[in-house]
Amino acid sequence: MQYNPQQPTYPAQPQYPPQPRVQPYAQQGYPIQQYPQQNIPAPFYQPPQLTPEEYHRQAYKRTLKRTANGIGALMLIFFALELIISLVMEVILMAAGMEDELFDMSALFLLENGVVSSIIFFVSGLIYVLITKKRFSSLFPFDRIEGSYLAKLCVIGLAFSLMSNYVVDLVSNTFSLFGIENSGGSIDAGSNPNVLIYFLTVAVLPAFAEEFAFRGIVMGTLRPYSEGLAILVSSAAFALMHGNFVQLPFTFCCGLVFAYIDIKTNSLLPSIIIHFLNNGLSVLADVLISYNILSESLANAMYGGIFCVTGILSFIFLKGIIKTDSGNTFRLKGGNDILPFKSKVKTVASSPTLISFTAVMVLYCIVALIFT
């Protein structure tokens, strides 16, 4: 199916009737002032005219800025609702004398972190789509993908996600050298977690809720302007929303891969599957260690073995995809060429709400780094 995004619209340029520089005084309609020896008509003001290209460029930039402001406002709403509900849950537990529930991986704590967050993403996102009157098919495409091709893409995406996890470990170990332990925005398995609820809230729900919000709403909204811009902004928002400096490089790189695969296939299904597999492997390792089924060293060895296998397979698959794709594998659509790509990035980056969202999340990451 050919991707047909909902193109941004902007008003047509107002047309001013051409006026001659000098008109007969009777047709000019201005009072004639009397001067010694000559009659001089009052000056005629004609508003400055923009060329059609200049007008469309300014209108396009205003439309893009308005779209970016809407996305930034949605991200702020996501974070504010998550923070407020988390504080309310903590107050309720403390009032009920259940302070210990805040620090162990009880079913209630897991549900608060997983189910409530997912509901916030879905409900807020649906309201945004209805208010902006976006087509669901343009934001949430699910084109049919051949099974073997989908499997290859999932292996490639999983291998890259596992590699990014090693980057997280490297960053975390670097922080530890300075006595800084950062777990803000992440969930620890704890001792003997409820396996079903832990799997549901860490592996299943985020795979749907986060892909719905970031690869669906954010990327789908910006995709008509530029696919590269949509990938960049959605990945940055995805990384910042995790609220964790340690996870920031991992989530940003994974966001780039997830978004790129979704755009090339015009479907959200690959990123949902890859997201689920990556989180599911982490849950499996945590559960095996927590229940003393495997030691931490054996679990890490298992994780490394999976990475090696998927890495080798992904290299073979990627080489074949590039060969059969006639050089179009890494080519993205630029959208409307009224503005160059750099100008589009600058326009989005100067959005007040996106700047506010970035500042809030960076501040939150700093607070989490200091107090966790």
N, C-alpha and C positions, 0 to 999 in steps of 0.2 A: 504494500500500500504506500502510495506516495505521501510523504509528510506535507501537510498543508496547514501551516500555523495561522493563528488569528493575527493578522497584521495590525500594527498600531495605526490609529487614525489621528488626524489633526485637522484643524479648520483650514478652509481655503483662504488664500490671500485676498483681502478686500481690494476691489478695483476702484480706483479714483478716476473720474472722467478727466481726460486730458484738457488742460486749459491753456489757451494761448498766453504768451507773455503780456501782450498789450491788446486790449479790447477797446472798442469805441466806448466813450464815457457813458453813453446812454445804456449800453448792454452790461457794463461793468457792475453797476449797482452800488458803487461807493460814492459818498459825497465828495465833491470837488472842492479842494481848499484853494483859496485865492491868495496868490503871491504877486508881488510887483512884477509886471511884464510877462508872466507865464502862468498857465494852469497845470498843476501837478496832481494826478489822482492819488488817493490813499493807496499804500502798498498792498499788494495781493499776496496772501500767505498760502502756499501750497505745501502740504505735508511731504516729508521726504519719502521717496519711493524706494523700496527694496527690490532687487532683482528677484525673479521667481526662485532661483537657486538659494539666495540668502534667506528668503522668507521660509522656504521649506526646511532649510537647515535649522533655523531657530525654532520652528514649530516642532520638528523632530526631536530636538534637544530638550524642549520643554516636556514633551510627552515621555521621553525616556527618564527624565528627572522625576516626573510625577510617579512613574512606575517604580523607580528605585525607592522613592519615599514610602510608597505603599508596602514594599517588601520589608524595608527597615522597620516600619511600624508593626508589621506582623511579627517580626523577630523579637521586638521588644515586648509584645504582648505574650508570646510564647514564654519568654524568660520570666516575666513578671508573674504570670499565673503559676508557673512551676514553683517559683520562690515563695509566693504567698501561700499556696496550698501546702508546701513542705513545712513552713513555719506554723501553720494552723495545726497540722498533724502532730508536730512536736509539742505544741502547747497542750493539745488534747491528751497526749500520752503522759506528759508530765503532770497534768492535773489529775489524771487517773492513777498516778503513782506507778507508772510503767516506764520509768526513765531508762531501764535496761533495754527496752525495746528499741531505743534509738541507736544502740551500739552493736547489737547482734543481728544476724540475718534471719529474723523472724519472718513468718509469712506476711504479717501486717506491714513490716518495713519494706519487704520486696514488692508487695502490691502497691504501696504508696509510690515507690520509685518507678515502677514499670507501668502499671495499669493507668494510674492517674496521669502520668506524663503523656502516655499514648492518647488518652482521651483528649487532653489539651491540644495536642497536635491535630487530631482529626477534627474536633469541633471548631477550633479557631480557623483551621484551614478551610473547612467547608463554608464558614461564614464569609471569609475573605473571597472565596470563589464566587459566591452568590452576590456579594456587594459589587465586585468588579465585573460581574457578568461574563466571566471567562467560559469558554467551551471546555467541558470536561475532557473531550477527546484530544484537545491540544495540550492540556496539562498532564494528562495521565494516559499516554499512548500504550497500547499493548498489541503491537503488530505480531503476526505469527512468525515464529523463528524455528528453523529446522532443528530437530533434536540434537543432532551431532554438532552443529555449529554452536548451539546454546551450551552444550557440555564443554566444548573447547573454551568458550568465553568465560565460563564459570571457573574452569581450572586456572586460566590466566589471571583472572581477578583474584582468586583465592591465593595464588602464589604471591602476587604483589601485596596482598593484605598481610600475609604471614611475614614477608620481608619487612613490611612497615612496622610490625610488632617488635622486631628486633631493634629497629630504630628507637622505639619507645623505651625498650630496656636500656639502650645506650644512653639516652637522655636522662632516664631515671637514675642510672648509676652515676652519671656525671653530677647530678644534683646531690646525690648522697655523699659525694666527696666533700661537699661544703656543708654537710649536716642538714640538708633540706630534704624532707620526705613529703612528696606531694601526692595525695590521693583524692583531691577534690574533683568531683564530677565523675568518679569511678565507683564501682560497687565491688566490695570484697566478698568472697564466698563465705568467709567465716568458718566456723566449725560445724560440720554436719548440717548443711543447709537443706531445706525442703527442695528436693531435686526437681520435682515437677514445676513448682512455682518459680524456682530459680531459672530453670530452662525457659519457661514461658516469658518471664519479665526481662531476661537478659538477651535471649537469642531470638525469640519469635516476635514479640511485640515491637522492639526497635527496628527490626528488619522491615516491617510494614509501615510503622508510624513515621520513622525518620526518612524513609524513601518517599513516602507520600508528601512530606513537608518540603524536603530539600530538592530531591530529584524530580518531584512532581510540581509543586506550586512555584518554588523559587526558580528552578531551572526552566520550567515550562513557560513561566511568565516572561522571562528574558530571552528565550530562544528565538522569537521572531526578529529581535534586534541583532543578535549575533550568537552563534552557537559557542564560540570561544568565550564570549562574555558570560553567557549563561553557565558554562562549566566553571569558570573562575569564581564568580560570585557565590554560586550554590555551594562550592567546596569550602570557601572561606567562612560562610555562615554556618555550615555543618561543623567545621572545626571549632569555631568560637563558641557554639552552643554547648559543647561538651564541658566548657568551663575548667579546663585543666591544661596547664602549660606542658606537662609531660606528654599528654595525648595529642597535643596540637599538631605536630608534624605528621603523626600517624593518620589522624582523621582527615587532615587536609589532603594528603597524598591519596588516601583511599577514596575521598570524595572526587578527586580528579579522575581516577580510574573508573569509579562507578558511573559518573556522569558521562564520561566519554563513551563507555560501552553502551549505555542507554541511548545516547544520541545516534550512534552508528547503527543500532538495531531498531531505533524508534520504538522502544519498549522499556518499561520499568521492571520487567520480570528478571532480567539478568542481575541487576543490582540488588533486588530483593533476595534472590537466591545466594549471591555471593556474601551479602551482609549477614544472612542467616548462618551460612556455613562458617564464616570467620568467628562470629560470636559463639556459635555452637561448639566449636573446637575449644575455645577458651573455657566455656562452661564445663565441658567434658573433662578437661585437665584439672580444673578446680575441684570438681566433685571427686575424681579419682584420688586426688591428694587428700582432700578433707576426710574421706572415709577410709584412708590408709590402704587403698587398693594398690596404689602405686606410690613410690617415693617421689619426691620432687625432681630428683635427678632423672629417674626413669620417665617421668611425664615430660620433662624437657627434651629428653632424647626422642620420645615418640613424636613430639611436636616438631623437632628438627628433621626427623625422617619424613614426615608428611610434607614439610617445606621442600626438602630435596627432591622428592618425587614430583610434586606439583611444579617445581621450578624447571626441572628437565622437560616435563611434558609441555609446559607453557612455552618454552623456547621453541620446541618442535612445532606446536600449533600456531604460534605467532608467525613463524617463518613461512608456514604454508598459507596463512591468511594474507600476508603481505604479497606473496607471489601471485595469488589468484585474484587479488583485488585491483590489479592494474594501476598500482601507484596511488590509489585513492584512500588508503587505509587511514592516513593521518591528516586528511584534508577535511576542513570544517567549512560550513557555510557562513558567510559574513553577514547575512541579512541584507537590509537596505544599505546601499553604499552612499547615502546622503552624508553620513559622518564616517570618517575613518575609525578604525578599531581603537586607536589610542584616545581619540576624542570621546568615544563611547565609554571607555574605562574611566576617564577623568570625570565625565558627567555623572556616572554612577557613584564614583568614589567621593564626589562632593555633595552627595545626598545628605541632608541634615540628620535624617532618622538612621541611616546606615552608619554615619559617624557616631551618633549617640549609642547605637547598639554595640559598635566596636569598643567604644570607651567603657561602657558598662561591663562588657564581658572581660575586658582586660583587667579592670578593677576587681571584678569578682575572682579572676584567676590569681591575682596578687594576694587577695584576702585569703583564698583557699591555700595558697602556698605558705602563708605565714602562720595560719591558725590550725592547719590540719597536720 
